[in-house]
């Protein structure tokens, strides 16, 4: 399997893990847990598990500038994105907030081209716009909200876009596991301070604690590692576009486990997203295959044009 296909598989796994978080969160909230407590436990448990693995396996920790950037990714960007997203839900519908968050593939693609010199080809732009259209259809109606909700939703997308772009730079030099561990530690430290100041309610039932551990292990450890491996192998723009599989997974799981209905438009939206994901993955795979057989001076341009 080529590195690009492996990266795409990791992003798909990450999107599946992230997409299941809404289901587990329902059980955590039903068990009495409040948002701040859930986020603290999510990142705290994940940080402990990943730190223990790092120590047992004697993996190399990031140092210097990269260490500071990763701590900022967790303690500033990830926390800022989470707080903006959950605050937006107080001023706008869940569908609108989620759709605004999924502006991030387009933002990442544009910012990457403007500031990082990443290629911005016609095919990549079409794939991003198709994924955005599919996301809008998948999330369905109820796109209503106040101006404050819209601004907070856009802020969440912008912060997450910066998070992905910074991560793509750092991951060119750092191991994904080590990088993800430091990000978790940074986020956990900030949410620990919020817990001390706000004293939110913690889970009060076995089912709620089970859901919390599932969020920490599946929706954080597995999801974050998959995303970081994907960013390292694909780049920020393509990894973020492939991550639009997440709402498809959420709706499918909600229909299966929570008996929530879904519409024909949502099926069409999911199909559009899957089409964009498959095209983007196959285009990159063709570029990789051509790069393996062509001279290096030609292979670089061929790989770029095939994905574009």
C-alpha positions in Angstrom: 0.0 0.0 0.0 1.4 3.4 -1.0 1.9 6.0 1.7 -0.9 8.1 0.3 -3.4 5.3 0.3 -2.3 4.4 3.9 -2.8 8.1 4.8 -6.3 8.1 3.3 -7.2 4.9 5.2 -6.0 6.5 8.4 -8.1 9.7 7.8 -11.2 7.5 7.0 -10.6 5.6 10.3 -10.2 9.0 12.1 -13.4 10.3 10.6 -15.2 7.2 11.7 -13.9 7.6 15.2 -14.6 11.3 15.4 -18.1 10.6 13.9 -19.0 8.3 16.7 -18.3 10.9 19.4 -21.8 12.4 19.1 -23.3 9.0 19.9 -21.2 8.5 23.0 -21.6 12.1 24.1 -25.4 11.5 24.2 -24.9 8.8 26.8 -22.4 10.9 28.8 -24.7 13.8 29.0 -27.7 11.6 29.8 -25.6 10.3 32.8 -25.3 13.8 34.2 -21.9 15.0 32.8 -21.5 18.6 31.7 -19.6 19.7 28.6 -16.5 21.0 30.4 -16.2 17.8 32.4 -16.6 15.7 29.3 -13.9 17.6 27.5 -11.5 17.5 30.5 -12.0 13.7 30.9 -11.7 13.2 27.2 -8.3 14.8 26.9 -7.1 13.9 30.4 -7.6 10.1 29.9 -6.2 10.3 26.4 -3.2 12.2 27.6 -2.5 9.6 30.4 -2.9 6.6 28.1 -0.7 8.1 25.4 1.9 9.3 27.8 2.1 5.9 29.4 2.6 4.3 26.0 5.3 6.8 25.1 7.2 6.1 28.3 6.9 2.3 28.0 8.0 2.3 24.4 10.7 4.9 25.1 9.6 7.0 22.2 11.3 10.3 21.5 9.5 13.4 22.7 9.3 16.6 20.6 11.6 19.3 21.7 12.3 23.0 21.3 10.1 25.0 18.9 8.0 22.0 17.9 7.2 21.2 21.5 5.9 24.7 22.0 3.9 24.6 18.8 2.3 21.3 19.8 1.4 22.5 23.3 -0.2 25.6 21.7 -2.1 23.4 19.2 -3.7 21.6 22.1 -3.9 24.3 24.8 -4.9 27.2 22.5 -6.1 26.1 19.1 -7.9 22.8 20.1 -9.4 24.4 23.2 -10.4 27.5 21.3 -12.0 25.5 18.5 -14.0 23.4 21.0 -15.2 26.4 23.0 -16.2 28.3 19.9 -18.1 25.3 18.6 -20.0 24.6 21.8 -20.7 28.3 22.3 -22.0 28.6 18.8 -24.6 26.0 19.6 -26.2 28.4 22.1 -26.9 30.9 19.3 -27.5 28.7 16.2 -28.9 25.4 15.1 -26.6 22.3 15.3 -26.9 21.9 11.5 -25.7 25.4 10.8 -22.8 25.2 13.3 -21.7 21.9 12.0 -21.9 23.1 8.4 -19.8 26.2 9.3 -17.2 24.0 10.9 -16.9 22.0 7.7 -15.8 25.1 5.9 -12.4 24.1 7.1 -11.3 21.9 4.1 -11.9 25.0 1.8 -10.1 27.3 4.3 -7.2 24.9 4.7 -6.8 24.6 0.9 -6.9 28.3 0.3 -4.6 29.2 3.2 -2.2 26.4 2.3 -1.9 27.8 -1.2 -1.5 31.4 0.0 0.9 31.0 2.8 2.6 27.6 2.4 2.9 27.3 -1.3 0.8 24.2 -1.5 -0.6 23.4 -5.0 -4.1 24.7 -5.7 -5.3 22.8 -8.8 -8.8 22.7 -10.4 -9.4 19.1 -9.4 -8.6 19.7 -5.8 -10.9 22.8 -5.6 -13.7 20.8 -7.2 -13.2 18.0 -4.7 -13.3 20.4 -1.8 -16.5 22.2 -3.1 -18.2 18.8 -3.8 -17.4 17.7 -0.2 -18.8 21.0 1.1 -22.0 20.5 -0.9 -22.3 16.9 0.2 -21.9 18.1 3.8 -24.6 20.7 3.5 -27.0 18.0 2.1 -26.0 15.5 4.7 -26.6 17.9 7.6 -30.0 18.6 6.3 -32.3 21.5 7.2 -32.6 23.6 10.3 -29.9 26.0 9.2 -31.0 28.9 11.4 -29.1 31.1 13.8 -28.2 34.5 15.2 -25.2 36.5 14.0 -23.3 35.5 17.1 -23.7 31.8 16.3 -22.5 32.4 12.7 -19.4 34.3 13.9 -18.6 31.7 16.5 -19.1 28.9 13.9 -16.8 30.6 11.4 -14.3 31.2 14.2 -14.3 27.4 15.0 -13.6 26.6 11.3 -10.8 29.2 11.1 -9.2 28.0 14.3 -9.4 24.3 13.2 -7.9 25.3 9.8 -4.9 26.9 11.5 -4.6 23.8 13.7 -4.4 21.6 10.7 -1.9 23.8 8.8 0.4 24.2 11.9 0.1 20.4 12.4 1.1 19.7 8.8 4.3 21.7 9.3 5.2 20.1 12.6 4.4 16.6 11.5 6.9 16.9 8.7 9.5 16.6 11.5 7.8 14.8 14.4 6.4 11.3 15.0 2.5 11.4 14.9 2.2 9.6 18.2 4.5 11.9 20.0 2.9 15.0 18.5 -0.6 13.8 19.3 0.4 13.1 22.9 1.8 16.6 23.4 -1.4 18.1 21.9 -3.5 16.0 24.3 -1.4 17.1 27.3 -1.8 20.8 26.3 -5.6 20.5 25.9 -6.0 18.5 29.1 -4.0 21.1 31.2 -6.3 24.0 30.0 -9.5 22.0 30.6 -8.2 21.0 34.0 -8.0 24.7 34.9 -11.5 25.3 33.6 -12.8 22.4 35.7 -11.2 23.9 38.8 -12.8 27.3 38.1 -16.3 26.2 36.9 -16.7 22.9 38.9 -18.9 21.2 36.3 -20.9 18.0 37.0 -19.1 14.8 36.3 -20.7 11.5 35.1 -23.0 9.9 37.6 -23.6 6.4 36.1 -21.7 3.4 34.8 -23.0 3.9 31.3 -21.9 7.6 31.3 -18.4 6.6 32.4 -18.3 3.9 29.8 -19.2 6.5 27.2 -16.5 8.8 28.5 -13.8 6.1 28.1 -15.1 5.4 24.6 -14.8 9.1 23.8 -11.2 9.2 25.2 -10.0 6.0 23.5 -11.9 5.8 20.2 -12.9 9.4 19.5 -9.6 10.9 20.7 -6.6 8.5 20.8 -7.6 6.6 17.6 -9.1 9.6 15.9 -6.2 11.9 16.6 -3.5 9.4 15.6 -5.4 8.6 12.4 -5.7 12.3 11.5 -2.1 13.1 12.3 -0.8 10.1 10.2 -3.2 11.3 7.4 -1.9 14.9 7.6 1.7 13.6 7.4 1.0 11.4 4.4 -1.5 13.6 2.5 -0.9 17.2 3.6 -3.4 19.3 5.4 -5.7 20.2 2.5 -6.4 16.6 1.3 -6.6 15.2 4.9 -9.2 17.8 5.9 -11.2 17.2 2.7 -11.3 13.4 3.4 -12.3 14.1 7.0 -15.7 15.3 5.7 -16.7 11.6 6.0 -17.3 12.4 9.6 -21.0 13.7 9.3 -21.8 10.7 7.1 -20.6 8.3 9.8 -22.5 10.3 12.5 -25.8 10.1 10.7 -25.3 6.4 9.9 -24.5 5.5 13.5 -27.4 7.7 14.8 -29.8 5.9 12.5 -28.5 2.5 13.6 -28.1 3.0 17.3 -30.5 5.8 18.1 -33.2 5.1 15.5 -32.9 8.6 14.2 -34.5 9.0 10.7 -32.5 10.2 7.6 -33.7 11.7 4.4 -33.0 11.1 0.7 -31.1 14.4 0.5 -28.8 13.1 3.3 -28.2 9.9 1.3 -27.4 12.0 -1.8 -25.1 14.2 0.3 -23.3 11.2 1.7 -22.8 9.8 -1.8 -21.3 13.1 -3.0 -18.9 13.2 -0.1 -17.9 9.5 -0.8 -17.4 10.4 -4.4 -15.1 13.3 -3.6 -13.1 11.2 -1.2 -12.7 8.3 -3.7 -11.7 10.6 -6.5 -9.2 12.5 -4.4 -7.7 9.2 -3.1 -7.5 7.6 -6.5 -6.0 10.7 -8.1 -3.3 10.8 -5.5 -2.7 7.0 -5.9 -2.2 7.4 -9.7 0.2 10.2 -9.1 2.2 8.1 -6.7 2.3 5.2 -9.1 3.6 7.4 -11.9 6.2 8.9 -9.6 7.6 5.4 -9.0 8.3 4.8 -12.6 9.3 8.2 -13.9 12.6 10.1 -13.4 12.6 12.3 -10.4 12.5 15.6 -12.4 9.4 14.4 -14.2 7.8 12.5 -11.3 7.4 15.6 -9.1 5.4 17.5 -11.7 3.3 14.4 -12.7 2.3 13.7 -9.1 1.3 17.3 -8.5 -0.8 17.6 -11.7 -2.6 14.3 -11.1 -3.9 15.4 -7.7 -4.7 18.8 -9.0 
